[in-house]
Amino acid sequence: MAGGPQVAPYLLRAIAGRTVVAHNARFDLNFLEHEFQRADVTLTPGIPAVCTMEWSTRFLVGASRKFADCCSAAGVVHDSAHSAVGDALATAHLLAYYLKTGGVPPPWAATLNAAAPPVT
């Protein structure tokens, strides 16, 4: 994490009390946790996350779990592949597709409830 010790507190506040959403969340969270360790920041284990790749088999029949294939199957435009903003926006639209088709509460409601209260 560039500027690790300086950036880490801001990032911790940004994710506190929230659920991280990512495609292949396990990979992203492992990377994030490793970078926090390099910055000498201790995290409590188990950052709550919703993984659009893991949920793809429930919402996207016949699509592979690859991000581009999931986006295509859900009708999500992903013009800026492999850019942070482009991937984040496409993931948000993919999650929105899952929310529209998944009902209320979403099947990952327990994960949302696991998010810690925000740091004040």
C-alpha positions in Angstrom: 0.0 0.0 0.0 1.8 3.2 -1.2 2.1 5.5 1.8 0.8 2.6 3.9 1.0 4.0 7.5 -0.4 7.3 6.3 -3.2 5.9 4.1 -4.2 2.9 6.3 -6.2 4.9 8.9 -8.3 6.6 6.2 -9.0 3.3 4.5 -9.9 1.7 7.9 -12.5 4.4 8.5 -13.8 4.0 5.0 -14.6 0.3 5.4 -15.6 0.4 9.1 -19.2 -0.7 9.5 -19.5 -1.5 5.8 -19.5 -4.6 3.7 -16.9 -4.8 1.0 -18.2 -5.9 -2.4 -15.8 -7.4 -5.0 -15.6 -9.9 -7.7 -13.3 -12.6 -6.2 -13.5 -10.9 -2.8 -11.3 -13.5 -1.2 -8.4 -12.5 -3.4 -9.0 -8.8 -2.9 -9.3 -9.1 0.9 -6.2 -11.2 1.1 -4.3 -8.5 -0.8 -5.8 -5.8 1.4 -5.0 -7.6 4.6 -1.4 -8.2 3.4 -1.0 -4.5 2.7 -2.3 -3.5 6.1 0.2 -5.9 7.7 3.0 -4.2 5.7 1.8 -0.9 7.0 1.9 -2.3 10.6 -1.9 -2.1 11.0 -3.7 -5.0 12.8 -7.1 -5.9 11.5 -9.7 -7.9 13.3 -10.2 -11.0 11.2 -13.1 -11.4 8.8 -13.9 -8.2 7.0 -17.5 -8.7 5.8 -17.7 -9.1 2.1 -20.1 -10.0 -0.7 -18.4 -11.7 -3.6 -20.2 -11.3 -6.9 -18.1 -14.2 -8.3 -19.4 -16.6 -5.6 -23.0 -15.5 -6.1 -22.8 -15.6 -9.9 -23.9 -19.3 -10.1 -27.1 -18.3 -8.3 -28.0 -15.3 -10.5 -26.3 -16.0 -13.9 -27.3 -19.4 -15.2 -24.8 -20.7 -17.7 -22.2 -18.0 -17.4 -18.7 -18.7 -16.3 -17.5 -17.0 -13.1 -15.1 -14.8 -15.0 -15.8 -11.1 -14.4 -16.3 -10.2 -18.1 -18.6 -13.2 -18.6 -20.7 -12.3 -15.5 -21.0 -8.7 -16.7 -22.0 -9.7 -20.1 -24.6 -12.2 -18.9 -26.1 -9.5 -16.6 -26.1 -6.9 -19.3 -23.5 -4.8 -17.5 -21.3 -2.5 -19.6 -17.7 -2.8 -18.6 -15.8 -0.4 -20.8 -12.8 0.2 -18.6 -11.7 -3.3 -17.7 -8.8 -3.5 -15.3 -9.0 0.1 -14.1 -10.0 0.6 -10.5 -12.9 2.8 -11.2 -14.1 0.8 -14.2 -14.0 -2.5 -12.3 -15.6 -0.9 -9.2 -18.5 0.5 -11.3 -19.0 -2.7 -13.1 -19.1 -4.6 -9.8 -21.6 -2.2 -8.4 -23.9 -2.7 -11.5 -23.4 -6.5 -11.2 -24.5 -6.3 -7.5 -27.5 -4.1 -8.6 -28.5 -6.8 -11.0 -28.3 -9.5 -8.3 -30.3 -7.2 -5.9 -33.0 -6.8 -8.6 -33.3 -10.5 -9.2 -32.6 -11.8 -5.7 -35.5 -10.6 -3.7 -35.6 -9.0 -0.3 -33.8 -9.5 2.0 -30.8 -10.4 -0.2 -29.4 -13.9 0.3 -26.3 -12.4 1.8 -28.2 -10.5 4.5 -26.2 -12.3 7.3 -23.0 -10.9 5.8 -24.4 -7.4 5.9 -25.4 -7.8 9.5 -21.8 -8.9 10.4 -20.4 -5.5 9.5 -19.1 -3.8 12.7 -20.6 -0.5 13.7 -18.8 2.5 12.2 -15.8 4.0 14.0 -16.5 7.5 15.4 
